[in-house]
Amino acid sequence: MRARGQAREQARGDRTRIRGMPPSTPAPAVSGSSSAQQHDGEGPVLDPAVAAALKKDDAGLVAAVVQQYDTLEVLMLGWMDEEALRRTLTSGRVTFYSRSRAEYWRKGDTSGHRQWVKGVALDCDGDALLVTVDQEGAACHTGTRTCFDGRALDAMTADRPDPEGS
């Protein structure tokens, strides 16, 4: 029984770890965690190892690709700074940084089209995040399921050559 409880505890801990970070990297700090660092009374800050792994643009932002967890459809692209990522990792809901409004926004707070976090991964270069979610309603502010629906560009397509040479 004790082994099952330890396995369950380990599984919970793994859910808070960002995929792409080395296994020795501690999981991001969460509210109530003794390893959380406080700032301005707002709660914990992003784990320093995670923050160091991010390669942000000149505005301090990282692209966050949002993908439906079960169908794998790409829903949208948003931008996150360290605080938006911390909020996403610790709340179970996706938070972005709005470049046009210069403020944080939690997806769905006004529209009801919430994004429930299923996982977060850092890409190999540290300059992009993949956030897998359970999307409630439309992901796009225009009302379409994804921000790419009906927006295909004309492109020359090609087939991969047959490795057998036939």
C-alpha positions as CSV (number, residue, x, y, z in Angstrom):
1,M,0.0,0.0,0.0
2,R,2.8,2.4,0.9
3,A,4.5,1.8,-2.5
4,R,1.2,2.7,-4.3
5,G,1.0,6.0,-2.3
6,Q,4.6,6.8,-3.2
7,A,3.9,6.1,-6.9
8,R,0.9,8.3,-6.8
9,E,2.9,11.1,-5.1
10,Q,5.6,10.7,-7.7
11,A,3.1,10.9,-10.6
12,R,1.6,14.1,-9.1
13,G,5.2,15.6,-8.9
14,D,5.9,14.6,-12.6
15,R,2.8,16.5,-13.8
16,T,4.3,19.8,-12.6
17,R,7.7,19.2,-14.3
18,I,8.2,20.8,-17.7
19,R,9.0,18.2,-20.3
20,G,12.2,19.1,-22.0
21,M,14.0,20.0,-18.7
22,P,16.6,17.5,-17.5
23,P,15.2,15.0,-14.9
24,S,17.5,16.5,-12.3
25,T,15.8,19.8,-12.7
26,P,13.4,20.4,-9.8
27,A,9.7,20.9,-10.7
28,P,8.5,24.5,-10.8
29,A,7.6,26.0,-7.5
30,V,3.9,26.0,-6.8
31,S,1.7,27.8,-4.2
32,G,2.3,26.3,-0.8
33,S,5.6,24.8,-1.8
34,S,8.5,25.3,0.7
35,S,10.7,25.9,-2.3
36,A,8.5,28.8,-3.6
37,Q,10.1,32.2,-3.7
38,Q,7.8,35.1,-2.8
39,H,7.6,38.3,-4.8
40,D,5.4,41.4,-4.2
41,G,3.0,39.2,-2.2
42,E,1.8,37.6,-5.4
43,G,2.9,34.1,-4.6
44,P,5.8,32.0,-6.0
45,V,8.1,33.0,-8.8
46,L,9.0,30.7,-11.7
47,D,11.6,28.1,-10.8
48,P,15.0,29.7,-11.6
49,A,16.1,26.6,-13.6
50,V,13.1,26.9,-15.8
51,A,13.6,30.7,-16.2
52,A,17.3,30.1,-17.1
53,A,16.3,27.6,-19.8
54,L,14.0,30.1,-21.6
55,K,15.4,32.0,-24.5
56,K,13.2,35.1,-24.6
57,D,13.0,37.7,-27.4
58,D,14.0,41.4,-26.8
59,A,10.6,42.0,-25.1
60,G,11.2,39.1,-22.7
61,L,8.6,36.9,-24.4
62,V,8.5,33.3,-25.6
63,A,6.1,31.9,-28.2
64,A,3.6,29.4,-26.8
65,V,2.0,27.1,-29.3
66,V,-1.3,25.7,-27.9
67,Q,-2.4,22.3,-29.0
68,Q,-5.5,20.2,-28.1
69,Y,-4.3,17.3,-26.0
70,D,-6.4,14.5,-27.5
71,T,-6.8,15.5,-31.2
72,L,-3.3,17.2,-31.5
73,E,-4.8,20.0,-33.5
74,V,-2.8,23.3,-33.2
75,L,-5.2,25.8,-31.8
76,M,-3.3,29.1,-31.5
77,L,-0.1,30.9,-30.8
78,G,0.3,33.2,-27.8
79,W,3.1,34.9,-25.9
80,M,4.3,34.3,-22.4
81,D,6.8,35.9,-20.2
82,E,8.1,34.3,-17.0
83,E,5.1,35.4,-15.0
84,A,2.6,34.2,-17.5
85,L,4.4,30.8,-17.6
86,R,4.4,30.6,-13.8
87,R,0.7,31.3,-13.7
88,T,0.0,28.7,-16.3
89,L,2.1,26.1,-14.5
90,T,0.6,26.7,-11.1
91,S,-3.1,27.4,-11.9
92,G,-4.2,24.7,-14.4
93,R,-5.4,27.5,-16.8
94,V,-3.4,29.1,-19.6
95,T,-2.3,32.7,-19.1
96,F,-0.7,34.8,-21.8
97,Y,0.9,38.2,-22.0
98,S,-0.9,40.5,-24.4
99,R,1.6,42.4,-26.5
100,S,-1.1,44.9,-27.7
101,R,-2.6,45.6,-24.3
102,A,0.6,45.1,-22.3
103,E,-1.2,43.0,-19.7
104,Y,-1.8,39.4,-18.7
105,W,-4.9,37.6,-19.8
106,R,-6.2,34.2,-18.8
107,K,-7.8,32.6,-21.8
108,G,-11.5,32.3,-21.4
109,D,-12.1,34.7,-18.5
110,T,-14.3,37.0,-20.7
111,S,-15.3,34.6,-23.5
112,G,-15.9,31.4,-21.5
113,H,-13.6,29.6,-23.9
114,R,-11.2,28.4,-21.3
115,Q,-8.0,26.3,-21.8
116,W,-7.4,23.7,-19.2
117,V,-3.7,22.8,-19.0
118,K,-2.8,19.1,-19.7
119,G,1.0,19.6,-20.1
120,V,3.7,22.1,-20.9
121,A,6.9,21.3,-22.8
122,L,9.9,23.5,-23.6
123,D,11.4,23.0,-27.1
124,C,15.1,22.0,-27.6
125,D,16.3,25.6,-28.1
126,G,14.3,27.0,-25.2
127,D,12.7,29.6,-27.4
128,A,9.2,28.1,-27.6
129,L,6.7,26.3,-25.4
130,L,4.1,23.7,-26.4
131,V,1.1,23.9,-24.1
132,T,-1.3,21.0,-24.4
133,V,-4.8,21.9,-23.3
134,D,-8.4,20.7,-23.2
135,Q,-10.0,23.6,-25.1
136,E,-13.5,24.7,-24.1
137,G,-15.3,26.3,-27.0
138,A,-13.5,28.3,-29.7
139,A,-9.8,29.0,-29.3
140,C,-9.7,32.0,-31.7
141,H,-11.1,35.4,-30.8
142,T,-12.9,35.3,-34.2
143,G,-15.0,32.4,-33.0
144,T,-13.4,29.6,-35.0
145,R,-12.2,26.4,-33.4
146,T,-8.5,27.3,-34.2
147,C,-6.8,30.5,-35.2
148,F,-5.8,28.7,-38.4
149,D,-9.3,27.6,-39.6
150,G,-10.1,29.0,-43.1
151,R,-6.8,30.8,-43.3
152,A,-4.7,28.4,-45.5
153,L,-2.3,30.0,-47.9
154,D,-1.6,28.7,-51.4
155,A,1.5,26.6,-51.3
156,M,3.3,24.2,-53.6
157,T,3.2,20.8,-52.0
158,A,5.5,17.9,-52.5
159,D,5.7,14.2,-51.6
160,R,8.7,12.7,-49.9
161,P,10.8,10.6,-52.4
162,D,10.4,6.9,-52.1
163,P,13.5,5.6,-50.3
164,E,13.5,2.5,-52.6
165,G,13.9,4.7,-55.6
166,S,10.8,3.6,-57.5
